[in-house]
Amino acid sequence: MKKLLSLLILTSVFFTACSDGDQGPPGPPGPPGADGLDGLGYTYERTIDFDYFSDLNYYSQLIDIPDEVATIEPESDAVLVYRLEILEADGGGTIDSWSLIPQNFFLDEGTIQYVYNYTVSDIEIIIDGNYDLSNLSSRFTDNQTFRVVVIPSATFEANADVDFSNLEQVQNRFNLTFD
C-alpha cells in the first residue's frame, strides 16, 4: 500500500513539474465567415398556406432555402423552424409567440403535429395527425408564418448550451436578424 501511495505522489509531482514552460505560439486564424453570414447563421420568415394530400392524410408545403444562405458545409448545418402564433395580450392588443417545431395540438378529434424535414435546398413543413385531417380548421392550415434559422454546424456545436426552443435567445446568441 505504501508503494502504491508513493507511486501516486511521485507521478503527480512529475506531471505538475511538466506543466511549466513557455507558452507556444498562437495557432493560425480560422477561416472568415461566409459572405454576409459572419459564420453565425441566417434567418428568414415565410407565410404559407398548406396543401392537403388525401392519399397520405396530411398537409404539406415546401419552403425554399434562399441562395444567399451559402454556408461552408450546408449538408451538416442545423436548420431550426419556429411557428408564429399571435396571442391576445393582457389589456388588449396582441403579442407574437414563436414555438420551435415539432409542435403538438390536442383537439377534440385527436392530435395534430407540425413537423419538418429539410435538404440543402428546401424545407418541407408537414401537419400530421391521428385522425382524418381533411376537415382540419383553416386556423392551422392557412396563413401560417414560420421563421427558419440556419446555423452552420461548427457554430451550432460550439453553442450547445443555448436553449434552441427559445427563438429570442437563439437570435440574440447568434446575432441574427430576419429578412
C-alpha positions in Angstrom: 0.0 0.0 0.0 2.9 2.4 0.8 4.4 1.6 -2.5 1.2 2.5 -4.3 0.8 5.7 -2.4 4.5 6.6 -3.1 4.0 5.9 -6.8 0.9 8.1 -7.0 2.7 11.0 -5.2 5.7 10.7 -7.5 3.5 10.6 -10.6 1.6 13.7 -9.5 4.8 15.6 -8.8 6.2 14.6 -12.2 3.1 15.8 -14.1 3.0 19.0 -12.1 6.6 19.7 -12.9 6.0 19.2 -16.6 3.4 22.0 -16.8 5.9 24.8 -16.5 7.4 26.4 -19.6 6.9 29.0 -22.3 3.5 29.1 -24.0 3.7 28.1 -27.6 3.0 30.4 -30.5 -0.7 31.1 -31.3 -2.3 29.0 -33.9 -3.3 30.2 -37.3 -6.5 32.3 -37.6 -9.6 30.4 -38.6 -11.3 30.9 -41.9 -13.5 34.0 -42.3 -17.3 33.6 -42.1 -19.3 33.1 -45.3 -20.2 36.3 -47.1 -22.9 38.1 -45.2 -23.2 35.5 -42.5 -20.1 36.1 -40.4 -20.1 32.3 -39.7 -23.0 32.7 -37.3 -26.2 31.9 -39.2 -29.1 33.2 -41.2 -32.8 33.6 -40.5 -35.8 34.4 -42.6 -39.7 34.2 -42.5 -42.2 32.7 -44.8 -46.0 32.8 -44.6 -47.7 29.8 -46.3 -50.9 28.0 -46.9 -50.7 24.2 -46.7 -51.8 21.8 -49.3 -53.8 18.7 -48.3 -52.7 15.3 -49.6 -55.6 12.9 -49.1 -53.6 9.8 -50.0 -51.3 10.5 -47.1 -53.8 12.3 -44.9 -51.5 15.2 -44.1 -50.9 18.8 -45.1 -47.6 19.8 -46.5 -45.7 22.8 -48.0 -42.2 23.4 -49.2 -40.1 26.4 -48.3 -37.0 27.1 -50.4 -33.8 27.9 -48.6 -32.6 31.1 -50.3 -29.5 31.1 -52.4 -27.9 33.7 -50.0 -27.8 31.0 -47.3 -24.5 29.8 -48.7 -22.6 28.3 -45.7 -19.4 26.3 -45.8 -21.0 22.9 -45.2 -24.7 23.1 -45.9 -25.1 19.3 -45.6 -24.3 19.5 -41.9 -25.9 22.8 -41.0 -28.6 22.9 -38.3 -32.0 24.1 -39.5 -34.5 25.2 -36.9 -38.1 26.1 -37.7 -40.4 28.2 -35.5 -44.1 28.7 -35.9 -45.8 32.0 -35.1 -48.9 32.1 -33.0 -50.4 35.5 -32.3 -51.8 35.7 -28.8 -54.2 38.2 -27.2 -52.2 40.4 -24.7 -53.5 41.3 -21.3 -55.0 44.8 -21.6 -55.7 44.5 -25.3 -53.5 44.1 -28.4 -51.6 41.1 -29.5 -48.1 39.6 -28.9 -46.1 37.3 -31.1 -45.3 33.9 -29.7 -42.8 31.7 -31.5 -42.6 27.9 -30.9 -39.9 25.5 -32.1 -41.5 22.7 -34.1 -42.3 19.9 -33.7 -45.4 21.4 -32.1 -48.4 19.4 -30.9 -52.1 20.4 -30.6 -54.6 18.2 -28.8 -58.0 18.7 -30.3 -61.4 17.1 -29.7 -61.0 15.0 -32.8 -57.4 13.9 -31.9 -53.9 15.1 -32.1 -52.1 17.1 -34.8 -48.4 17.9 -35.0 -46.3 20.3 -37.1 -43.1 18.6 -38.1 -40.4 19.3 -40.7 -37.6 17.8 -42.7 -35.0 19.5 -44.9 -32.4 19.2 -47.6 -29.7 21.7 -48.6 -32.2 23.4 -50.9 -35.6 23.3 -49.1 -37.7 22.6 -46.0 -40.9 20.5 -46.0 -43.3 21.5 -43.2 -46.0 18.9 -42.5 -49.1 18.8 -40.4 -49.6 15.2 -39.4 -52.4 13.7 -37.2 -54.0 10.6 -35.8 -57.4 11.2 -37.4 -58.9 12.2 -40.8 -57.4 15.7 -41.4 -59.4 16.5 -44.5 -61.6 19.0 -42.5 -58.8 20.5 -40.3 -59.6 24.1 -39.4 -58.0 26.7 -41.6 -56.6 28.3 -38.4 -53.9 25.6 -38.6 -53.5 25.4 -42.4 -53.9 28.9 -43.9 -51.7 32.0 -43.5 -49.2 30.2 -41.2 -45.9 32.1 -40.6 -42.7 30.3 -39.9 -39.2 31.6 -39.1 -36.3 29.5 -40.3 -32.9 29.7 -38.6 -29.9 28.1 -40.4 -26.8 27.8 -38.2 -23.5 26.4 -39.6 -22.6 23.1 -37.8 -19.4 24.4 -36.3 -21.2 27.4 -34.8 -24.1 25.2 -33.6 -21.8 22.7 -31.9 -19.8 25.4 -30.1 -23.0 26.8 -28.7 -24.7 23.6 -27.5 -25.7 25.3 -24.2 -28.2 27.6 -25.9 -31.9 26.9 -25.4 -32.8 26.4 -29.0 -36.5 26.2 -28.2 -36.4 29.9 -27.4 -36.2 31.9 -30.6 -35.3 35.2 -28.9 -32.4 33.6 -27.1 -31.2 32.0 -30.4 -31.4 35.3 -32.3 -29.6 37.1 -29.5 -26.8 34.5 -29.1 -26.1 34.3 -32.8 -26.7 38.0 -33.5 -29.4 37.2 -36.1 -31.9 39.4 -37.8 -34.6 38.2 -40.1 -35.4 39.0 -43.7 
